[in-house]
Amino acid sequence: MPVTLTLEADGRILRVVYADPWSIEEMLAAFEDTGRYLDAATKPIHLLVDVTRVVRPTLGALRAREAPILHHPMGGDIAVFGANSLARAIAETVMRLARFKRAHFFASEAEALAYLNNLIAQETTA
């Protein structure tokens, strides 16, 4: 499946993997699943987005501004890794359109995961 979701870290991180070829319909279906996870959450859920297998973003990717994580009260930060320059430019545009300031880009999965784990540790001690 070109867009897959996996809930990790005791329900605190939702790993989203995009792989070419993926479609807008698959992205929107993943948003529905994400919304269900967020609705059931008692603590913020952060997204770990893997786009290492995306060469060329699908037309209509700007609809990502409809992602529930961007507006839901249980939506946390987004850590994206593996984005090429085009994918990153599109994602940054989506974040600006949605007025979402908690998206971060990383060169590797390890860096992205370390960032989210640190955030969760801070939330746990607060």
Secondary structure, 3 states (H helix, E strand, C coil): CCEEEEEECCCCEEEEEEECCCCHHHHHHHHHHHHHHHHHCCCCEEEEEEEEECCCCCCCHHHHHHCHHHCCCCEEEEEEECCCHHHHHHHHHHHHHHCCCCEEEECCHHHHHHHHHHHHHHHHHC
